[in-house]
């Protein structure tokens, strides 16, 4: 009997997700199509969007939608009598940040922020809470700036209570319960900004380098299996290295916004680069549109980006068109980004006038 290619691919994907959960060394950090809007998520030097405001941003990333909607894996059998489980990656990200003036010189600042990242793939799930701080120093009257950042927090990794039904109920490889563990997590980063590159039309240039999972946390959680035994599931977090570069190119009423993100992560036992190329155009400082391309070992996706910004609000949407073999079972990836900045003002101290020398 011939089995459809899409069915084989779905079976392979779910088996891969389950098998990698037992001892995982692959890329653990989620990726974002709007990577230039959530730099704080992977580089603590990016915390603090602007002085005199508190900015709150949220992002939801739903990857490879619906590729398991019409089948369910039962051990090594695929049946269509029951609905399938949605085991595609889903990521939620929230950032809160601000910038504070340090001292009277006016050229040193403190960027501070909090990042919360919830990432799920298959039956494994991680939730990170990271406090980001960075010291900023401006030069030439604010023409350029350098920031050095540190992120410290905790990441909880574990195995969700799975609904996976094994063909062999005594299969010792199938966990039937969930468990999780939390460990320390640390990130470091640098970020450089410059108002203009020479005499060209390139403005608002930025370049950053960061490392996540610096302390390489080790996880081991104990779950119950179908034959009433216990099994240890292990996760070994590895460093991920990020380089981000971007700028604005003004063309009258249109501003081009090219950006590139290069990430080195562990793939199949060795570090390989993932590259994101992003080109958007901002029309009348209000409407945004553009394209992006992602490569990791091979071509992964081409993205369409749309956006809107006005005053203190910024909204973005992207749709990733999968171009790898996963396209046979994927309806693409959706991502939504929203940021709102709340202006804050601190009134200068009121001078107190004493009418008597006794109170001086």
Secondary structure, 3 states (H helix, E strand, C coil): CCCCHHHHHHHHHHHHHHHHCCEECCCCCCCCCCHHHCHHHCCHHHCCCCECEEEEEEEEEECCCCCCCCCEEECCEEECCCCCCCCCCEEEEEEEEEEEECCCCCCEEEEEEEEEEEEEECCEEEEEEEEEEEEEEEEHHHCEEEEEEEEEEEEEEEECCCCCECCCCCCCCCECCCEEEEEEEEEEEEEEEEEECCCCCEEEEEEEEEEECCCCCEEEEEEEECCCCEEEEEEECCCEEEEEEEEEEEECCEEEEEEEEEEEEEECCEEEEEEEEEEEEEECCCEEEEEEEEEECCEEEEEEEEEEEECCEEEEEEEEEECCHHHHCCCCEEEEEEEEEEECCCCCCCCCCCCCHHHC
